Amino acid sequence: ERITQDPVLAFSTAIYFWMTPRDAKPSCHSVMVGEWSPSDRDRDQGRLPGFGTTTNIINGQLECNIKGDSRVEDRVLYYERYAKIFGVSPGDNLYCDKQKPFSWG
């Protein structure tokens, strides 16, 4: 409840989540800055470096390994829009529709 009422705590929590690996999942940050290298198991499960893997880390069981999920599509479109505004490439592997969630091993 404190997180919803304290903007500094909410932002700190979001940064902690973004930066911290947990269980078999890498941190979103390490994926996006190219520090994460997928294992053979990750590759077998379709998990490759790119924005799609951050979706998998955050909401894999709910949104990944599903073709045409509108939530994922919306997120990718926003990401591509902001990448264009900043003049950077969005990179490869933007979707997680061909990725097994991390919780599947």
C-alpha positions in Angstrom: 0.0 0.0 0.0 2.9 2.4 0.8 4.1 2.0 -2.8 0.9 3.3 -4.2 0.9 6.4 -1.9 4.6 7.3 -2.0 5.9 8.3 -5.5 9.6 8.1 -4.4 9.1 4.6 -3.1 7.2 3.6 -6.2 9.9 4.9 -8.5 12.6 3.2 -6.4 10.7 -0.1 -6.5 10.4 0.1 -10.3 14.2 0.8 -10.7 14.9 -2.1 -8.3 12.7 -4.4 -10.4 14.4 -3.2 -13.6 17.9 -3.7 -12.3 17.7 -6.9 -10.3 17.8 -10.5 -11.7 15.7 -13.0 -9.9 15.5 -16.8 -10.0 16.4 -17.9 -13.6 15.5 -14.4 -15.0 18.1 -11.9 -15.9 17.5 -8.2 -15.1 15.6 -6.2 -17.7 18.6 -3.8 -17.7 21.1 -6.5 -18.5 19.0 -7.6 -21.5 18.6 -4.1 -22.9 22.2 -3.1 -22.6 23.6 -6.3 -24.0 25.1 -7.7 -20.9 22.9 -10.8 -20.9 23.8 -13.8 -23.0 21.1 -16.5 -23.3 22.0 -20.0 -22.3 21.4 -22.9 -24.6 18.2 -23.6 -22.7 17.1 -20.0 -23.2 17.7 -20.3 -26.9 15.8 -23.5 -27.1 12.9 -21.7 -25.4 13.1 -18.8 -27.9 14.5 -16.3 -25.4 16.9 -14.1 -27.2 18.3 -10.6 -26.5 15.8 -7.8 -27.2 12.8 -6.0 -25.9 10.6 -9.1 -26.1 12.6 -10.7 -23.4 11.9 -7.8 -21.0 8.2 -8.5 -21.6 8.9 -12.1 -20.7 10.7 -11.1 -17.5 7.9 -8.9 -16.4 4.7 -10.7 -17.6 5.9 -13.9 -19.3 3.2 -16.3 -18.1 0.5 -13.8 -19.0 1.7 -12.5 -22.3 4.4 -14.7 -23.9 4.1 -17.7 -26.1 0.8 -16.2 -27.4 0.4 -15.1 -31.0 -1.1 -11.6 -31.5 -1.5 -10.6 -27.8 -2.8 -7.0 -28.0 -1.0 -6.0 -24.8 2.3 -7.0 -26.2 1.5 -5.3 -29.5 0.7 -2.1 -27.8 3.8 -2.2 -25.7 6.0 -2.8 -28.8 4.4 0.0 -30.7 5.0 2.4 -27.8 8.6 1.2 -27.6 9.1 1.7 -31.3 7.6 5.2 -31.1 10.0 6.2 -28.3 13.0 4.7 -30.0 12.2 6.7 -33.1 11.8 9.9 -31.0 15.2 9.3 -29.5 16.7 8.4 -32.8 17.8 4.9 -31.9 17.1 1.5 -33.3 14.5 -0.6 -31.4 16.7 -3.6 -32.2 15.7 -7.2 -32.9 13.4 -9.6 -31.1 10.7 -7.1 -30.0 8.0 -9.7 -29.4 7.8 -12.7 -27.0 5.1 -14.6 -28.9 7.7 -17.3 -29.8 9.2 -17.4 -26.3 8.4 -19.7 -23.5 8.0 -17.9 -20.2 11.0 -18.1 -17.8 8.8 -19.9 -15.4 8.6 -22.8 -17.8 12.3 -23.5 -17.4 
